[in-house]
Amino acid sequence: MSKASDDICFRKAKARDDETFTLVGKDLSSPRVICEWIKENIETAPPAKLMEALQCAIRMRNAVLRKRAD
């Protein structure tokens, strides 16, 4: 996801008064959490959103210096 897409997502969530939670790419658990989101939303989320999430999880899994969450 690009910075512009991130900003749009956060602005939309804020406008709806939705809570958000940020995953950090180097956290060991982040790719698994995203894959769980995909699993839970595979029937209802648009295919493009599912692919975006999967690509993000793969980039996170391949990150150098992965670590436990702070």
Backbone hydrogen bonds, N-H to C=O, Kabsch-Sander energy under -0.5 kcal/mol:
donor,donor_aa,acceptor,acceptor_aa,energy
6,D,2,S,-2.7
7,D,3,K,-2.6
8,I,4,A,-2.2
9,C,5,S,-2.6
10,F,6,D,-2.6
11,R,7,D,-2.5
12,K,8,I,-2.6
13,A,9,C,-2.4
14,K,10,F,-2.6
15,A,11,R,-2.4
16,R,12,K,-1.6
17,D,14,K,-1.2
18,D,13,A,-3.1
27,D,24,V,-1.6
28,L,67,K,-2.9
30,S,27,D,-1.1
33,V,29,S,-2.3
34,I,30,S,-2.3
35,C,31,P,-2.3
36,E,32,R,-2.1
37,W,33,V,-2.0
38,I,34,I,-2.5
39,K,35,C,-2.5
40,E,36,E,-2.5
41,N,37,W,-1.4
42,I,38,I,-0.9
42,I,39,K,-0.5
44,T,41,N,-1.0
45,A,41,N,-3.0
49,K,46,P,-0.7
50,L,46,P,-2.0
51,M,47,P,-2.5
52,E,48,A,-2.2
53,A,49,K,-2.2
54,L,50,L,-2.5
55,Q,51,M,-2.8
56,C,52,E,-2.0
57,A,53,A,-2.5
58,I,54,L,-2.3
59,R,55,Q,-2.3
60,M,56,C,-2.6
61,R,57,A,-2.6
62,N,58,I,-1.8
63,A,60,M,-1.4
66,R,63,A,-0.5
67,K,26,K,-3.0
